[in-house]
Amino acid sequence: MSKLIDHAVPLIRAVVIHPDRRSDGPRLASERLEEAVGLARALDLDVRAEEIVRLRGTTPATLFGTGKVEELAALVRAADAEAVIIDDALTPVQQRNLEKEWEVKVIDRTGLILEIFGRRARTKEGRLQVELARLDYEKSRLVRTWTHLERQRGGTGSTGGPGETQIELDRRLIADRIVKLKAELEDVRRTRGLHRKQRQKAPFPTIALVGYTNAGKSTLFNRLTGSEVFAKDLLFATLDTTQRTIRLPQGRPAIVADTVGFISDLPHELVESFRATLEEVGEADLILHVRDIASADSDAQSKDVEAVLKQIETPEGKTRRVLEVWNKIDLLDDEAREAVLGQAERLSKEGEAVAVSAWTGEGIEPLRQIIAGLIDDDPETRLTLPPEQGEALAWLYEHGRITLRETDELGRTHVTVRLHPAALGRFERLYPDLAD
C-alpha cells in the first residue's frame, strides 16, 4: 500500500515506510504510519510518499528482503526523495546497507525522535539530555545524527552546525563526552533535588502533567495556570519542563509541571537521559494523565504512557496517584461525546477520570475540584485569631485551605484550616501565641 503525495514546498523530500510486524498490540499499521508521517512533518520534511510494508521475517543485512528493497528503491526514485524514514529500529549495518542501495539518507524511528528533540530543546538541561541520548545512539554507528537531514549548504537548526559532513566520529571522543555529560546531568539532578527540598519547606502539593505527545498537555497547562507555554498541534511541541503555581478551589496553592510527551517505542536512550526530568513525575503528589480521547488510538497510547510511567521510580513510602484527563471532547461527534461524558461522570466519582476540552475550557472547573479533593488530605487544625492578627489569617490562606471561618462577638476569627504538617510547624514558629 503506497501513496504518492504532491507537494510544492521546497523542503527536504522524504519517503516514510512503516514495517508492519503484526506484533504491535492493538495498534493498526495505518495509525502507526500516520504517526510516523507526523513525526517526519514535525521536522518540516516534505513527505512525498508513505508505505506500509508487511514483514513476515527480517533480513539481517537490510531488514527487508531483496525484492522488497528493490521495489522500495523504485518508490524512492519516483518520489525524488532525499531521505527515507523507517518507522522501526535499524541496526547500524541495516542503516548503512539501505543507504547504499537507495542512495539517500536513511534514518530509523529512534534517530527521527532524536532529531526532533535536538531541534526542540531550549534549556541547558534539555540540550544536555538530548546530546547524551544522541551520543549513546551514535556510539555504535559512528554517524552524526543531525547530518542525516541536513543539506550540504546549511543546517536544520539542530546540534551539529551547518555544512557538517564528517561521518565517522572517534569512539574515544564520544566516550569522553558521554562521561562529561553524565557528570553535568548529575549536577542538574542535585540542583533539582535542592529545589524540591526548598519547595517542601513551603509545602505546596505538586501536580505533573504526562501523556502521549500531542495529547494537549501544554494547552491544559495554559488553561489551568493562565500561562502562555508554547502549545501547538505538533508532535513533541513541548520538550523542556515548565512549572507554575496555581490556586485550587478554596485557595489551596499547588505547583503544576508540564512535561515532555511520551510516545510508543520511546528510545531507551531518551528515557535514560531524561531521568533527571522524569524524577519530577515520580515525586509528584498527583499525576494527570492527559489523553486525546478523540483519537482512535487513545487506548493504545494510554498503554504506552503507562509503560513509561512504570519505568519512573517513586520515592519509598509514596503512593502514586493518577487521574486520567480525557481531553479534546470538543472534537467528538454527538454520539461519542455522550458516551465519553457518561463514562467519565461515573469514574470521576472515584477520582479516576474527568472529561475536558482544554481548548474551549469545558470541564476545567470540575477538574480543578477533583484535583483539590485528591491532594487535599492534610489534617485539619482549628485556630482562634484575635482581631489584630490579620497577617496570620492571610498566611493561612496562602499556605493552607480554610474550610470554615466564623467571627464571634469579640471580633475573634475562628478558622478550621487544612495545613501540611510542615506548614503547621512554620505557622507555630511564626505565631507561637496563636497555636493551640
Summary of the structure (lengths in Angstrom):
residues: 436
radius of gyration: 25.7
end to end distance: 75.1
largest distance: 92.7
contacts: 1370
relative contact order: 0.09
helix: 43%
strand: 19%
